[in-house]
């Protein structure tokens, strides 16, 4: 996730969307708990197929935001999915990035810490 953010900053990408497939062996995914107003993280180790990796690029103030969700399969072909906070590629990641010409901004939604598209 950090490398994708770095790439977007180096290439001056202000907005876009992406999709990807591949493999990972270190993963942190989460789900947002509205009652607790926070993400509940789950760290996973071991080989996983990246079945679907989708998201967008936007800006919050001048900060680049990479927002991604993913679907992953383990060695038993069981699926787990969620908001992707960290994904370390183990073999490959075939990523397609579509860059948009205009900047997309985020703002904090009152009563939460969520930075949502506006």
C-alpha positions in Angstrom: 0.0 0.0 0.0 2.8 2.4 0.8 4.6 1.7 -2.5 1.4 2.4 -4.4 1.0 5.7 -2.5 4.7 6.5 -3.2 4.2 5.8 -6.9 1.2 8.1 -7.1 3.0 10.9 -5.3 6.1 10.5 -7.6 4.0 10.5 -10.7 1.7 13.3 -9.5 -1.4 11.2 -9.6 -4.2 13.2 -8.0 -7.1 10.8 -8.7 -7.6 7.3 -10.1 -8.9 3.8 -9.7 -7.1 0.5 -9.7 -7.7 -3.3 -9.9 -5.3 -6.1 -9.3 -4.6 -9.8 -8.8 -1.6 -11.7 -7.5 -0.2 -13.2 -4.4 0.6 -12.0 -0.9 2.1 -13.6 2.2 1.6 -10.7 4.7 -1.7 -9.0 4.9 -3.6 -6.6 7.2 -7.3 -6.2 6.5 -10.0 -4.6 8.5 -13.6 -3.8 8.8 -15.0 -0.5 10.0 -17.1 -0.7 13.2 -19.5 2.2 13.2 -20.4 1.8 16.9 -16.7 1.9 18.0 -15.9 4.5 15.3 -12.7 2.6 14.3 -11.3 -0.1 12.1 -11.0 -3.6 13.5 -7.8 -5.1 12.1 -6.8 -8.6 11.3 -3.2 -9.5 10.5 -2.7 -12.6 8.3 0.5 -14.5 7.4 1.0 -17.2 4.9 0.4 -17.5 1.2 -2.8 -16.0 -0.1 -4.1 -15.6 -3.6 -5.2 -12.0 -4.3 -8.5 -12.8 -6.0 -9.6 -9.2 -6.3 -7.8 -6.0 -5.3 -9.8 -2.8 -6.0 -9.7 0.8 -4.9 -9.2 4.4 -5.7 -6.7 7.3 -5.3 -7.7 10.7 -4.0 -6.5 13.6 -1.9 -7.2 14.7 1.7 -5.9 18.2 1.9 -2.5 17.6 0.1 -2.1 14.0 1.3 -2.5 11.1 -1.1 -5.1 8.6 0.0 -5.0 5.0 -1.3 -8.3 3.3 -0.4 -8.5 -0.4 -1.2 -10.6 -3.5 -0.6 -9.5 -7.0 -1.4 -10.7 -10.6 -1.5 -8.1 -13.3 -0.7 -8.0 -17.1 -0.8 -5.9 -19.3 1.5 -4.5 -22.7 0.8 -7.9 -24.3 1.5 -9.5 -22.0 -1.0 -11.4 -20.2 1.8 -12.1 -16.6 1.2 -11.5 -13.6 3.5 -12.1 -10.0 2.5 -12.0 -6.5 3.8 -10.4 -3.0 3.7 -6.7 -3.5 2.9 -4.4 -1.7 5.2 -1.2 -3.6 4.3 -0.4 -6.1 1.6 3.1 -7.4 1.0 3.4 -9.1 -2.4 5.0 -12.5 -2.4 5.2 -13.5 -6.0 3.5 -11.0 -8.2 0.8 -8.3 -8.4 -0.6 -7.4 -11.7 -2.0 -4.0 -11.1 -3.9 -1.8 -13.6 -4.1 1.9 -12.6 -6.5 4.3 -14.4 -5.5 7.9 -13.8 -8.2 10.6 -13.8 -7.5 14.1 -15.1 -9.1 16.0 -12.2 -8.3 15.8 -8.5 -10.8 14.0 -6.2 -11.0 15.3 -2.6 -12.0 13.7 0.6 -13.4 15.2 3.8 -14.0 14.0 7.3 -17.6 13.0 8.0 -18.9 14.6 11.2 -19.1 12.2 14.0 -16.5 9.8 12.5 -12.8 9.7 11.6 -13.7 8.6 8.1 -12.3 10.6 5.2 -15.0 10.1 2.5 -15.1 11.2 -1.1 -16.9 14.5 -1.6 
